[in-house]
Amino acid sequence: MSVTLSESAAKHVANFISKRGKGVGIRLGVRTSGCSGMAYKLEFADEALDEDVVFECHGVKVLVDPKSLPYLEGTELDFVREGLNEGFRFRNPNVKDECGCGESFNV
C-alpha cells in the first residue's frame, strides 16, 4: 500500500512549491489531538529525512514518518474546491470514526 495524491492535490502542491522557490514535496503525518484521538499533520518539506518513507505521485513527493505510516496506509490526499471554499481532503480507509468538526479521527 502507499500514500497518494490526486492529480488536483499534486498540481496544488507543485504550484505552491514553485511559488515558495524551495521544497522537495509535502510531509504528511499524524499526531495525538482532538476529540477523536488523532489529527493529520501536513506541511511542506524542504528536505527528506533519513527515516522518511517517500512516495511519488504525479511528480510530487509525499514524505511520511514511519510512526505515522500505519495510520496513513492507503490514504489519498485530494485538493477540492466547493463554492468559495478550497482545501485538502483526506480519504483514509483506516478511519473508523471522525469527530463532528472533521479535525480528528480514530482508527
N, C-alpha and C positions, 0 to 999 in steps of 0.2 A: 504494500500500500504506500501511498505518498500523500503529500500535501500539495494542492494545486491552486492555480489562479485561473479564473475565467479570462477570456480574451479581453473583456472590458476592464477587469481589475489590472491585468498586465499592462494595458495601454496607459491607464491612470498612473500606475507606479512608475513606468518608464518616463512618462511626461514629467512627473514630479522630480525624479532623479535628475533628469536633464536640466530642469529649471534650477535645482539646487547646485548643479555643477559638480556633484560628487556622490558617491554611493555605489555599492555593489548589488543591492537588492533590498528586500524587505525582511525584517525579522519578526517571526510570529511565535508567540509563546502563551503560556497560561500562568496565572498567579492565583493564590487563595484570596478571595474577596467576594463581596456582595452577599445577598441574602440566599443564594442557591449554592454558594461554596467556591466557585471558580469564575474567573473573568479572563478574557483574552487580552494579551499584550500585543501591540502592533507598533512597530517603529521602523524607520529607515536604517539600514545597516551600512556603515561606511567601510567595514571590513568583515571578513568571515573569521570566526574564532576557530581554533583547532577542534573543539568539541562539537561544533555545529554540524547538523545533518543538512545537506544542501540539495534542494530540488530545483529544477528549472522548468518554467512554463512560459511559452510564447516569448522566449528570450529574456525573461526576468527570473532572477534567483530568489528563492524563498529559503531563508535560513531558520532552522528550528533547533532549539537546545534539546539534548537527549532526554531531560526530565519531562519536558512538555510533550514530546512526540507521542507517547501512548494515548494522551488525551486528544491529540490532533490527527491521528492516522485517518486518512480518507477524507479529510476536510477540504472543501473547495472555498476559496475566498473570492467573492464576487464584488463588483462595484456597480451599484444600481442608482438610477435616477428615477424618483417618483414625484412628479409635480415639481415643486420648488426644492425638495429635499434630495440629497445625494449622500451616499456613504457606502462603506464596506458592509457586506452581509456574509456571515459565516454559515456555511452548510456543512455541519459536523454530524456525521452518522453516529457518533458515540454519545451524543447528548440524550439523557433520559428525561430531564426536566429543566425548564428555564424559569427565571423569575418573571413577574409580570412586566417589569420595565425593560426586559431584554438585555440587561447589562451583565447578568451572571447565569451560570448553568451548573449542572452536576452530571456526572457520568456513572 
